[in-house]
Every structure is written in C-alpha cells, then in structure tokens.
C-alpha cells in the first residue's frame, strides 16, 4: 500500500493532468470519498464541494443507487458496439427519455463519451446537414468571446480563451467569434439598445460579414460556465434564434454545464423558451458517475441525416458511443433528479446562494459583478477599481490566492484568474455546488468566500 507521500510522488512522476504544469501540482489533494456536497481527501480532511466536481456531480457524491445501476448492467452486458446494425436496451431507453425531457422539441440522440466530443459531433452534423441540403459551402461556425466548448482541436477552435490556443495552434479553420452578451463588460452598444439587442446585432453583423451562404451554425452556452458564469439579458436568446432563422444558420445549444437541473430547469434554454436545432450535453446526464455526453437533433436535422444515399452516410462515430453501462447509469441518474425534485431544489438553493452573495458582495469595493439567480450557477467578478472596472494585475494572483484560501477553510471550487485589462474578464470566483446542497452548506460557501476575500484583498 502506497503511503500518502508516495502517492503524490508517483502522481507527479507518471500522471499527466488536464491543464498540466508541475508548478500547479506541488501539493495535490488526493480525494478518496464523497457524500452529498462533501468530499474527503486521503488525509481525512473534508471539504464542501463548491463546483460539483467539475460542474457535473448534480445528484451529489456517494450515490449507491448509481453504483448499483452500473453493476447490474455490467452483469448483463457491460459493453457491445452500437455501430449501425446493433443497439442495446439502455441506450434506446435513454434516448427516448432525453427526447421527452426536451418536451419533444428534439427528435434523435447520438451518444459520445464526453462534452468535447458532443460538440465535435454537433459541428460535423451542422456541416453534414448543409451538404445534404445542397449547400456544401456552408461550413463556418460562429462562437462567442469567453466561450468554452472543450479542448479537442475543433472544440478548442470554438473556445475563445487564448490560453487554450497558445501552444496548440494553428486552429481548425472556419471558426469565427463574436462578442457575447456580457452585461458587465460589453463594448459598443448603441443608444437605446439593451446589451442583448447589441450582442444579437453583432452576431447578425458577423454572419453577414462572413456571408450567410458560408455559415453553418452558431454555438453558445445558455449561461457561460468556464468563461465566467456570464448571464445574458432576457431578450438575448430569443433575438439570437431570430437571427439564426433569418440567415438559415443552425443554432447549437451547448447545454453541457447548464443541463439536467443545474439552472433550475432540465435545460438552460428552457428559461427563454428558445428551441435550438442541435443540443450538446454531457456532465450532469450521469452526474459524473460514468463518462457520457452526446447531441440531440431536431426532426429537420434527423430527416436530412436519413435522406442521403448510403454512400453519403453520416460517417461519424466512436467505440464507446451508446455504451450500455453509461446509459444505464444515466437513466437512474435522471430518475433521481426527477424523484427528488432536484430541478426545483436547484432553483430554491440557487436563490439562497445568489441572495447570500449579493448581501456579502453587492457593496464590496472590489466586487465588480455578482452573478446568479438561475439555479446553482453563480460567480463573483473581482476588480481593482469598481468605478472603472480596472482589473487587478495578473502578478497579484488574486484568483489563485482566493482559491487557495478557500481550500484552507474547507471549500474547493475554481476560479478564472484575471485575463488582462478591461474589457477582458477580471478575477472570477465560481460557485456551483451539487443540487443536493443544504441550506447550511450554501450559507457556508458564502461565508467562506467572504472570509477569503477579506484575507486576500487586505493583504495586497
């Protein structure tokens, strides 16, 4: 049995982590168990999970039901290929269940092992759709500033966070970006325009500039996750839908973070009653208990996929698509979310979290923007000067120091460090705990965040 120090040494020597650099991995936390909204490390220290693992453990840690669902399916059929010509019962049942959760707005489902691969499938499907429609020149994808859609080469090209590009360029051609609906930082709104109207106008201008006959799709998260938990104005998404329809551009909703109760509804775009053409999903579909993602498409897109000759078929897939064990766990996970009313609970606890953050930070001289109010998805953006929105210097490492101080106080979450001068983002603290979080745990998240901010900013 390896000792704790040995575990760290072997980890540092042999395990490459996401966003790898040894300077950030000198004292890793090695987690060994979890229950509800609490996780425990190898040394017995307990932490409140302030980010649901990685925005995904929606039903909380330690759910024996999900382990039992996986074991039961493995005893029957752990895996078999789901390539065309074969299928399995959990995948069929899960596809039907997901379509039902969209209120039958979607028609069919493709399963992939992760969110990035879900977006890869969505991009390829958008191109396929227009080729099938006799418009092969429609290949470009418009994404947004501060977007995060994954870090495989194509999804990285849709992501608009420069640090993810730097050492991996050149990017995949055909991806262009437009300003997002970022009420706190948006530049260029005209007199009388809301930020939502201005952002939708810029999207339309981008499509026209590129040429509508060259643009296949627009992709966006209903509420940005990794990019900053950026909430749009309520008029934004209906206007985006109008722009996409007007220029015959497919609308891809990246629901990877927002889906399955995170925002208080099954899917984020349900808040604005907007119907996309393609939905990418992952994370909360299994609450992270097994890897699963995918995309859903409308009847229009499915009919295009079915209409081509066998020689022009949709030649996309993967070994683990429609993995029966992963699908069985997803079915049980969705059952738990519905049975325990976790969408409604996320709405209630999210309101408490947002109210607490507003009370703690609304008048704080360095809290530029407090975001939340739709489920358990919240953030506080910190700046050096509230009046000018001037960011802290990156050398001060305000975000990383907030993370470290909160960890010392028993809360683990994530931050996005300052990205430059305004209108670039400031230091952003994220809070998105499991949907089973208790009132006391919500209050503790706010209290620890408040104490950490005082400690870090008073020591500048």
C-alpha positions as CSV (number, residue, x, y, z in Angstrom):
1,X,0.0,0.0,0.0
2,X,1.5,3.4,-1.0
3,X,1.8,6.0,1.7
4,X,0.5,9.5,1.1
5,X,3.9,10.9,0.2
6,X,4.4,8.0,-2.2
7,X,1.1,8.6,-3.8
8,X,2.0,12.2,-4.5
9,X,5.4,11.3,-5.8
10,X,4.0,8.6,-8.2
11,X,1.3,11.0,-9.3
12,X,3.8,13.8,-10.1
13,X,6.1,11.4,-12.0
14,X,3.6,9.4,-14.0
15,X,0.2,11.1,-14.3
16,X,-0.5,13.9,-16.8
17,X,-3.4,16.0,-15.6
18,X,-5.7,18.4,-17.6
19,X,-4.0,21.8,-17.9
20,X,-0.8,20.2,-16.9
21,X,2.1,22.1,-15.4
22,X,4.2,20.9,-12.4
23,X,4.2,24.4,-10.8
24,X,0.5,24.0,-10.1
25,X,0.8,20.4,-8.8
26,X,3.3,20.6,-6.0
27,X,0.7,19.8,-3.3
28,X,-2.2,18.0,-5.0
29,X,-5.2,17.0,-3.0
30,X,-5.9,13.2,-3.4
31,X,-9.6,12.6,-3.0
32,X,-10.8,9.3,-1.7
33,X,-14.5,9.6,-1.0
34,X,-17.6,11.8,-1.0
35,X,-21.1,12.1,0.3
36,X,-23.6,14.7,-0.8
37,X,-21.9,18.0,-1.2
38,X,-18.8,16.9,0.8
39,X,-15.6,15.3,-0.3
40,X,-12.7,13.9,1.7
41,X,-9.0,13.5,1.0
42,X,-6.5,10.8,1.7
43,X,-5.5,12.6,4.9
44,X,-9.1,12.7,6.2
45,X,-9.6,16.4,5.6
46,X,-13.2,17.2,4.5
47,X,-14.2,19.9,2.0
48,X,-17.5,21.4,0.8
49,X,-17.6,20.8,-2.9
50,X,-18.2,24.3,-4.4
51,X,-18.2,23.2,-8.0
52,X,-19.9,19.8,-8.1
53,X,-16.6,18.1,-9.0
54,X,-16.4,19.9,-12.4
55,X,-19.9,21.4,-12.8
56,X,-21.2,17.8,-13.1
57,X,-22.0,15.9,-9.8
58,X,-25.6,17.2,-9.8
59,X,-27.1,14.5,-7.6
60,X,-24.1,14.6,-5.1
61,X,-21.4,12.2,-4.2
62,X,-21.8,8.7,-2.8
63,X,-25.0,7.7,-4.5
64,X,-25.1,3.9,-4.1
65,X,-28.1,3.7,-6.5
66,X,-25.8,4.7,-9.4
67,X,-23.1,2.2,-8.5
68,X,-25.8,-0.5,-8.3
69,X,-27.2,0.5,-11.7
70,X,-23.7,0.2,-13.2
71,X,-23.1,-3.2,-11.5
72,X,-26.4,-4.6,-12.6
73,X,-25.9,-3.6,-16.2
74,X,-22.3,-4.9,-16.2
75,X,-23.5,-8.3,-15.1
76,X,-25.9,-8.4,-18.0
77,X,-24.0,-6.6,-20.8
78,X,-21.1,-4.3,-19.9
79,X,-20.4,-3.3,-23.5
80,X,-21.1,-4.1,-27.1
81,X,-20.7,-1.9,-30.2
82,X,-23.6,0.3,-31.1
83,X,-22.4,0.9,-34.6
84,X,-25.2,0.9,-37.2
85,X,-26.8,-2.5,-37.3
86,X,-26.7,-3.1,-33.5
87,X,-28.1,-1.5,-30.4
88,X,-28.8,-2.0,-26.7
89,X,-31.7,-1.5,-24.4
90,X,-30.3,1.2,-22.0
91,X,-29.3,3.4,-25.0
92,X,-32.8,3.1,-26.6
93,X,-34.5,3.9,-23.3
94,X,-32.2,6.8,-22.5
95,X,-32.7,8.3,-26.0
96,X,-36.5,8.2,-25.5
97,X,-36.1,9.7,-22.0
98,X,-34.0,12.6,-23.2
99,X,-36.3,13.4,-26.0
100,X,-39.1,13.5,-23.5
101,X,-37.2,16.0,-21.3
102,X,-36.9,18.4,-24.3
103,X,-40.7,18.4,-24.5
104,X,-40.3,16.5,-27.8
105,X,-38.6,19.5,-29.4
106,X,-35.7,17.1,-30.3
107,X,-36.1,14.0,-32.4
108,X,-33.0,11.9,-32.1
109,X,-29.9,11.4,-30.0
110,X,-26.2,10.5,-30.6
111,X,-24.2,9.4,-27.6
112,X,-20.5,10.3,-27.1
113,X,-18.1,9.8,-24.2
114,X,-17.6,13.5,-23.3
115,X,-18.8,17.0,-23.8
116,X,-16.0,18.0,-26.2
117,X,-16.9,15.0,-28.3
118,X,-20.5,16.0,-28.2
119,X,-19.6,19.4,-29.6
120,X,-17.4,17.7,-32.2
121,X,-20.4,15.7,-33.4
122,X,-22.5,18.9,-33.4
123,X,-20.1,20.8,-35.6
124,X,-19.7,17.9,-38.0
125,X,-23.5,17.4,-38.1
126,X,-24.1,21.1,-39.0
127,X,-21.8,20.7,-42.0
128,X,-23.4,17.4,-42.9
129,X,-26.8,19.0,-42.8
130,X,-26.0,21.7,-45.3
131,X,-24.2,19.3,-47.6
132,X,-27.2,17.1,-47.6
133,X,-29.3,20.3,-48.3
134,X,-27.2,21.0,-51.4
135,X,-25.2,23.9,-49.8
136,X,-21.8,22.5,-49.2
137,X,-20.2,25.9,-48.9
138,X,-22.0,26.5,-45.5
139,X,-19.1,25.2,-43.2
140,X,-18.3,28.1,-40.8
141,X,-19.2,28.1,-37.1
142,X,-19.7,31.3,-35.2
143,X,-18.9,31.1,-31.5
144,X,-18.5,33.8,-28.9
145,X,-15.9,35.6,-26.9
146,X,-15.4,33.9,-23.5
147,X,-16.8,30.7,-24.9
148,X,-15.6,27.3,-23.7
149,X,-16.7,24.3,-25.7
150,X,-13.9,21.9,-25.0
151,X,-10.2,21.4,-25.9
152,X,-10.1,18.8,-28.7
153,X,-8.7,20.5,-31.8
154,X,-12.1,21.5,-33.3
155,X,-13.8,22.3,-30.0
156,X,-10.7,24.3,-28.9
157,X,-11.1,26.4,-32.1
158,X,-14.7,27.2,-31.0
159,X,-13.4,28.0,-27.4
160,X,-12.4,31.7,-27.2
161,X,-10.0,31.7,-24.3
162,X,-6.5,32.4,-25.6
163,X,-4.6,30.3,-23.0
164,X,-6.2,27.2,-24.6
165,X,-4.9,28.1,-28.0
166,X,-1.4,29.3,-27.4
167,X,0.7,26.1,-27.6
168,X,-1.6,24.2,-29.9
169,X,-2.1,26.4,-32.9
170,X,-2.9,26.6,-35.8
171,X,-6.6,26.2,-35.0
172,X,-9.1,24.5,-37.3
173,X,-10.2,26.9,-40.0
174,X,-13.8,28.0,-40.3
175,X,-14.4,29.2,-36.7
176,X,-15.1,32.9,-36.1
177,X,-16.1,34.7,-33.0
178,X,-18.4,37.5,-32.0
179,X,-19.0,39.4,-28.8
180,X,-21.1,37.6,-26.2
181,X,-23.9,39.1,-24.2
182,X,-21.8,40.1,-21.2
183,X,-23.7,42.9,-19.5
184,X,-20.8,43.9,-17.2
185,X,-18.1,44.1,-20.0
186,X,-19.9,44.6,-23.3
187,X,-18.5,47.2,-25.7
188,X,-20.3,49.1,-28.4
189,X,-24.0,49.1,-27.5
190,X,-25.8,51.8,-29.4
191,X,-28.1,54.4,-27.8
192,X,-31.3,52.8,-26.8
193,X,-30.1,49.2,-27.2
194,X,-30.1,46.7,-24.4
195,X,-26.9,44.6,-24.2
196,X,-28.9,41.6,-25.5
197,X,-30.0,43.6,-28.6
198,X,-26.5,44.8,-29.2
199,X,-25.0,41.3,-28.9
200,X,-27.6,39.8,-31.2
201,X,-27.0,42.7,-33.6
202,X,-23.2,41.9,-33.6
203,X,-24.0,38.2,-34.2
204,X,-26.0,39.2,-37.3
205,X,-23.3,41.5,-38.5
206,X,-20.7,38.7,-38.1
207,X,-22.9,36.4,-40.1
208,X,-23.4,39.0,-42.8
209,X,-19.7,39.9,-42.9
210,X,-18.7,36.2,-43.3
211,X,-21.5,35.6,-45.8
212,X,-24.7,33.7,-44.7
213,X,-24.1,31.3,-47.5
214,X,-20.8,30.2,-45.8
215,X,-22.1,29.9,-42.2
216,X,-23.4,26.6,-41.0
217,X,-24.0,27.2,-37.3
218,X,-23.9,29.4,-34.3
219,X,-23.0,27.8,-30.9
220,X,-23.4,29.2,-27.4
221,X,-24.0,28.1,-23.8
222,X,-27.3,29.4,-22.4
223,X,-25.2,30.7,-19.5
224,X,-21.5,30.7,-19.9
225,X,-19.8,28.2,-17.5
226,X,-16.0,28.2,-17.5
227,X,-15.9,31.5,-19.3
228,X,-17.2,33.3,-16.3
229,X,-20.8,32.2,-15.4
230,X,-21.9,35.1,-17.6
231,X,-25.7,35.6,-17.5
232,X,-27.3,37.1,-20.6
233,X,-30.1,39.6,-20.6
234,X,-33.5,38.0,-21.0
235,X,-34.0,39.4,-24.6
236,X,-30.8,37.9,-25.9
237,X,-31.6,34.3,-26.7
238,X,-35.0,34.9,-28.5
239,X,-33.2,37.5,-30.6
240,X,-30.4,35.1,-31.4
241,X,-33.0,32.5,-32.5
242,X,-34.5,35.1,-34.9
243,X,-31.1,35.9,-36.3
244,X,-30.2,32.3,-36.9
245,X,-33.6,31.6,-38.5
246,X,-33.4,34.7,-40.7
247,X,-30.0,33.7,-42.2
248,X,-30.6,29.9,-42.3
249,X,-27.9,29.2,-39.6
250,X,-28.3,26.2,-37.3
251,X,-28.4,27.1,-33.6
252,X,-26.4,24.7,-31.4
253,X,-27.1,25.0,-27.7
254,X,-24.1,23.8,-25.6
255,X,-26.0,22.6,-22.5
256,X,-23.0,20.7,-21.1
257,X,-22.9,22.7,-17.9
258,X,-26.5,24.1,-17.9
259,X,-28.3,20.9,-18.5
260,X,-30.0,18.4,-16.1
261,X,-31.2,20.7,-13.4
262,X,-28.2,23.0,-12.9
263,X,-30.1,26.2,-13.8
264,X,-33.4,25.0,-12.1
265,X,-34.8,23.6,-15.3
266,X,-33.9,20.5,-17.3
267,X,-32.1,22.6,-19.9
268,X,-30.9,26.2,-19.8
269,X,-32.6,27.5,-22.9
270,X,-36.0,26.5,-21.4
271,X,-35.7,29.7,-19.4
272,X,-36.1,31.7,-22.6
273,X,-38.4,29.2,-24.4
274,X,-36.0,29.0,-27.3
275,X,-35.7,25.9,-29.5
276,X,-32.3,25.1,-30.8
277,X,-31.6,22.8,-33.8
278,X,-28.9,20.8,-32.0
279,X,-28.3,20.3,-28.3
280,X,-24.9,19.2,-27.0
281,X,-25.0,17.6,-23.5
282,X,-22.7,15.8,-21.0
283,X,-21.7,16.3,-17.4
284,X,-25.0,16.2,-15.4
285,X,-26.5,13.5,-17.6
286,X,-24.8,10.9,-15.4
287,X,-23.7,13.3,-12.6
288,X,-20.2,12.3,-13.4
289,X,-20.5,8.8,-12.2
290,X,-19.5,7.5,-15.7
291,X,-18.4,9.4,-18.8
292,X,-21.3,10.2,-21.1
293,X,-22.2,13.0,-23.5
294,X,-24.0,13.4,-26.8
295,X,-26.1,15.6,-29.0
296,X,-29.8,15.8,-29.8
297,X,-31.1,17.0,-33.1
298,X,-34.5,18.2,-34.3
299,X,-36.7,16.3,-36.7
300,X,-35.5,18.6,-39.5
301,X,-31.8,17.6,-38.9
302,X,-32.6,13.9,-38.4
303,X,-34.6,13.8,-41.7
304,X,-31.6,15.3,-43.5
305,X,-29.4,12.6,-42.0
306,X,-31.8,9.9,-43.2
307,X,-32.3,11.4,-46.6
308,X,-28.8,10.8,-48.2
309,X,-27.7,7.8,-50.1
310,X,-25.7,5.1,-48.3
311,X,-22.6,6.3,-50.0
312,X,-23.1,9.8,-48.3
313,X,-24.0,8.5,-44.9
314,X,-23.2,10.3,-41.6
315,X,-19.7,8.8,-41.2
316,X,-19.2,9.7,-37.6
317,X,-18.9,7.5,-34.5
318,X,-16.8,6.2,-31.7
319,X,-16.2,2.9,-29.9
320,X,-18.0,3.9,-26.7
321,X,-21.0,5.6,-28.3
322,X,-24.2,4.4,-26.6
323,X,-22.2,2.5,-24.0
324,X,-24.8,0.4,-22.3
325,X,-23.4,0.7,-18.8
326,X,-23.1,4.5,-19.1
327,X,-26.6,4.8,-20.4
328,X,-28.0,2.6,-17.6
329,X,-26.3,5.0,-15.0
330,X,-27.8,8.0,-16.8
331,X,-31.3,6.6,-16.7
332,X,-31.0,6.0,-12.9
333,X,-29.5,9.5,-12.5
334,X,-32.4,11.2,-14.3
335,X,-34.8,9.2,-12.2
336,X,-33.1,10.5,-9.1
337,X,-33.2,14.1,-10.3
338,X,-37.0,13.8,-11.1
339,X,-37.9,11.8,-8.0
340,X,-36.2,14.1,-5.6
341,X,-37.3,17.3,-7.3
342,X,-33.7,18.5,-7.8
343,X,-34.5,21.0,-10.5
344,X,-36.9,22.7,-8.1
345,X,-34.3,22.3,-5.3
346,X,-31.6,23.9,-7.5
347,X,-33.9,26.9,-8.1
348,X,-34.6,27.3,-4.4
349,X,-31.0,26.8,-3.2
350,X,-29.7,28.9,-6.1
351,X,-31.9,31.8,-5.0
352,X,-30.4,31.4,-1.5
353,X,-26.9,31.4,-2.9
354,X,-27.4,34.4,-5.0
355,X,-29.1,36.3,-2.2
356,X,-26.2,35.5,0.1
357,X,-23.6,36.6,-2.4
358,X,-25.5,39.8,-3.0
359,X,-25.6,40.5,0.7
360,X,-21.9,39.8,1.1
361,X,-20.6,41.5,-2.0
362,X,-23.1,43.9,-3.6
363,X,-21.4,46.9,-1.9
364,X,-17.9,45.5,-1.7
365,X,-15.4,48.0,-3.3
366,X,-13.7,45.2,-5.3
367,X,-16.8,43.1,-6.3
368,X,-17.5,44.4,-9.8
369,X,-20.3,42.0,-10.7
370,X,-22.3,39.4,-8.7
371,X,-24.0,36.8,-11.0
372,X,-26.6,34.2,-10.3
373,X,-30.3,33.6,-9.8
374,X,-30.9,30.8,-12.2
375,X,-30.3,27.6,-10.2
376,X,-27.0,26.7,-8.6
377,X,-24.8,28.6,-11.0
378,X,-23.1,31.7,-9.6
379,X,-20.0,33.8,-9.7
380,X,-18.4,37.0,-8.4
381,X,-16.1,39.0,-10.6
382,X,-13.4,41.0,-8.6
383,X,-11.7,44.1,-9.9
384,X,-9.2,46.6,-8.5
385,X,-11.4,49.6,-9.3
386,X,-15.1,49.2,-9.3
387,X,-15.8,52.6,-10.9
388,X,-13.6,52.0,-14.0
389,X,-13.7,48.2,-14.0
390,X,-9.9,48.1,-14.0
391,X,-8.7,44.6,-13.2
392,X,-6.1,43.6,-10.7
393,X,-2.6,43.0,-12.2
394,X,-2.1,39.3,-13.0
395,X,1.1,39.4,-10.9
396,X,-1.1,39.8,-7.8
397,X,-2.7,36.4,-8.5
398,X,-5.9,37.4,-6.7
399,X,-7.9,34.5,-8.2
400,X,-5.4,31.7,-7.4
401,X,-5.0,33.2,-3.9
402,X,-8.7,33.2,-3.3
403,X,-8.8,29.5,-4.4
404,X,-6.0,28.6,-2.0
405,X,-7.5,30.5,0.9
406,X,-10.9,28.9,0.4
407,X,-9.3,25.5,0.3
408,X,-7.6,26.1,3.6
409,X,-11.0,27.0,5.0
410,X,-12.5,23.7,3.7
411,X,-14.2,24.7,0.4
412,X,-12.9,23.6,-3.0
413,X,-14.1,25.3,-6.1
414,X,-12.5,27.0,-9.2
415,X,-11.5,30.5,-10.2
416,X,-10.8,32.2,-13.5
417,X,-7.8,34.5,-13.0
418,X,-7.7,37.9,-14.5
419,X,-7.2,37.9,-18.3
420,X,-5.9,41.5,-18.9
421,X,-7.3,45.0,-18.8
422,X,-10.9,45.9,-19.2
423,X,-12.9,44.7,-21.2
424,X,-11.1,41.4,-20.5
425,X,-12.5,39.4,-17.6
426,X,-11.4,40.1,-14.0
427,X,-10.7,37.5,-11.3
428,X,-13.8,35.4,-11.2
429,X,-14.8,33.1,-8.3
430,X,-17.2,30.3,-9.3
431,X,-19.8,28.5,-7.1
432,X,-21.9,25.7,-8.5
433,X,-22.4,23.1,-5.7
434,X,-24.3,19.8,-6.1
435,X,-28.1,20.2,-6.4
436,X,-28.4,18.3,-3.0
437,X,-26.5,21.0,-1.2
438,X,-28.2,22.0,2.1
439,X,-29.1,25.5,3.3
440,X,-26.3,25.4,5.9
441,X,-23.8,24.4,3.2
442,X,-24.9,27.2,0.9
443,X,-24.5,29.7,3.7
444,X,-21.1,28.2,4.5
445,X,-20.0,28.7,0.8
446,X,-20.9,32.4,1.1
447,X,-19.3,32.8,4.5
448,X,-16.0,31.1,3.4
449,X,-15.9,33.2,0.2
450,X,-16.4,36.4,2.2
451,X,-13.7,35.5,4.7
452,X,-11.3,34.5,1.9
453,X,-11.9,37.8,0.1
454,X,-11.1,39.8,3.2
455,X,-7.9,37.8,3.8
456,X,-6.6,38.0,0.3
457,X,-7.6,41.6,-0.6
458,X,-6.5,43.0,2.8
459,X,-3.0,41.5,2.3
460,X,-2.3,43.0,-1.1
